Amino acid sequence: MPTDYAFNYTAVIVAAGFGFGGIGFTFILSRLLAPKRPSLMQTIAYECGIIPEGQGNTKYNIRYYLFALFFLIFAVEAVFMFPWVVVFLALPSSAFISMMIFLAILIFGLAYAWRKGVLQWR
């Protein structure tokens, strides 16, 4: 193993040590210097001065989660497509074919969800 290679890892380990040490020092300093005056109002779920009523666990409709999931799927699609489009002309034809397969899978998933009625807000 060349000495330069080990030296590069040494620098990374030293930098990580300083980083984690700084984070630990900040946590310890915060614990030592923070005011400690607990009260009954600080132990409730909301610290806005309003006493909460009812239960804290509310059930949500599954459609909220499905819409969020579809949003994430198509946001990830956009993240993969933007760099591909920027260098499109420099890529080989296999990159075009693989992107078309990727888009076909996503379109199939969208069509499946649409057919099952998941995208309808009732």
Protein Blocks (a to p, Z undefined) as FASTA:
>chain_A
ZZklmmmmmmmmmmmmmmmmmmmmmmmmmmmmpccdddfklmmmblnhpacehjfbdcdd
fklmmmmmmmmmmmmmmmmmmmmmmmmmmpcfklmmmmmmmmmmmmmmmmmmmmnommpc
ZZ
